[in-house]
Amino acid sequence: MSTTTVIPLSIQDAEALVTVARRTAEAGGVAASVTVLDAGGHLLAFRRDDRAVLISGETSTRKAYTALQLDAPTADLVEAVQPGGLFHTLPTALDRPLLFIAGGVPVHRDGRLIGAVGVGGGAPEQDHAFATAAVRALVQEDGHA
């Protein structure tokens, strides 16, 4: 049996995720909040553009948490919580800060879940694009998929 050590999400990784997400949002004309959580769900980085709506800070954090807990982009989970969906009762069944709105994306390294990024402030599809761009840039930067 071989065990492979996966490098956890570092503060430098978290700052890189925030930087790319914010720059991408700014380029799209969106004032956003960005949250990065480690694999344990602990806050590694947070930044709210001073022009972003206040609630975007909360939504970015909940999106990151949801993506981490379910190891899936929140954009892929929206349908699952609709009436008749697989996770229809999940948002109210647990006392957890889950939010099933696009903008949360898990972060993997060497096939393992190491954290998540959440973006709030734009339309859901914009937030998803900003978070995805950040994760894609991190994967390209460090060469770990």
C-alpha positions in Angstrom: 0.0 0.0 0.0 1.5 3.3 -1.0 0.6 6.6 0.6 1.0 9.8 -1.2 1.3 13.0 0.7 -0.7 15.7 -0.9 0.4 19.3 -0.3 -2.4 21.1 1.5 -3.7 24.5 0.4 -1.3 27.1 1.6 -1.8 30.7 2.5 0.1 31.6 -0.7 -2.3 29.4 -2.7 -5.3 31.1 -1.0 -3.9 34.5 -1.7 -3.4 33.5 -5.4 -7.0 32.3 -5.6 -8.3 35.6 -4.1 -6.1 37.6 -6.5 -7.2 35.8 -9.6 -10.9 35.8 -8.7 -10.9 39.5 -7.8 -9.0 40.5 -11.0 -11.4 38.4 -13.1 -14.4 40.0 -11.3 -13.0 43.5 -11.8 -12.3 42.8 -15.5 -16.0 41.9 -15.7 -17.1 45.0 -13.9 -18.2 43.2 -10.8 -17.3 44.2 -7.2 -17.0 40.8 -5.4 -16.2 39.0 -2.2 -13.9 36.0 -2.3 -13.5 33.3 0.4 -11.0 30.5 0.5 -11.4 27.6 2.9 -8.9 24.8 3.6 -9.8 21.1 3.5 -11.1 21.3 7.1 -13.4 24.2 6.3 -11.3 26.8 8.0 -10.9 30.3 6.6 -7.6 30.8 4.8 -8.3 34.0 3.0 -11.2 36.5 2.6 -11.5 39.7 0.6 -14.5 41.9 0.0 -14.2 44.7 -2.5 -15.3 47.9 -0.7 -17.9 48.4 -3.4 -19.4 44.9 -3.1 -22.8 44.5 -1.4 -22.3 43.5 2.2 -24.2 40.2 1.9 -21.6 39.0 -0.7 -19.2 38.3 2.1 -21.6 35.8 3.6 -22.6 34.3 0.3 -19.0 33.8 -0.8 -18.3 31.9 2.4 -21.4 29.8 2.3 -20.7 28.9 -1.4 -17.1 27.8 -0.6 -18.4 25.8 2.4 -21.0 24.0 0.3 -18.6 23.3 -2.5 -16.1 21.8 0.0 -18.7 19.7 1.9 -20.2 18.2 -1.2 -17.0 18.2 -3.3 -18.8 19.8 -6.2 -19.2 23.2 -7.8 -22.3 24.8 -6.4 -23.4 25.5 -10.0 -23.8 21.7 -10.4 -25.9 21.4 -7.3 -28.6 24.0 -7.9 -31.0 21.6 -9.6 -30.5 18.9 -6.9 -32.1 21.1 -4.3 -35.2 21.9 -6.4 -38.5 20.1 -5.5 -38.1 16.5 -6.5 -34.3 16.8 -6.6 -31.9 14.4 -4.9 -30.9 17.0 -2.2 -34.2 18.8 -2.0 -34.4 18.7 1.8 -30.6 19.2 2.4 -30.7 23.0 2.8 -33.1 22.7 5.7 -32.2 19.3 7.1 -28.8 20.3 8.4 -27.8 23.2 10.7 -25.0 24.1 8.3 -24.2 27.3 6.3 -25.0 25.6 2.9 -25.9 27.8 -0.1 -26.9 26.3 -3.4 -26.1 29.2 -5.7 -23.4 29.1 -8.3 -20.1 30.6 -7.2 -18.5 27.9 -5.0 -15.8 25.6 -6.5 -13.8 22.8 -4.8 -10.0 22.9 -5.1 -8.2 19.6 -5.8 -4.5 18.7 -5.9 -3.3 15.3 -7.1 -6.9 14.2 -7.2 -7.6 15.1 -3.5 -9.9 17.7 -2.1 -7.7 20.4 -0.4 -10.1 23.3 -0.1 -12.7 25.5 -1.9 -13.2 29.0 -3.2 -16.4 31.0 -3.1 -17.3 34.2 -4.9 -20.2 36.4 -4.3 -21.3 39.8 -5.7 -22.2 39.1 -9.3 -24.8 37.1 -11.0 -24.5 33.4 -10.1 -23.0 32.5 -13.5 -20.5 35.3 -13.2 -19.5 34.2 -9.7 -19.0 30.7 -10.9 -16.8 31.9 -13.8 -14.6 34.0 -11.4 -14.2 31.1 -9.0 -13.5 28.6 -11.8 -10.9 31.0 -13.3 -9.1 31.2 -10.0 -9.0 27.4 -9.5 -7.8 26.9 -13.1 -5.0 29.4 -12.6 -3.9 27.7 -9.4 -3.8 24.3 -11.0 -1.8 25.7 -13.9 0.6 27.6 -11.6 1.6 24.7 -9.4 1.2 21.9 -11.9 -1.0 19.8 -9.7 -4.4 18.7 -11.0 
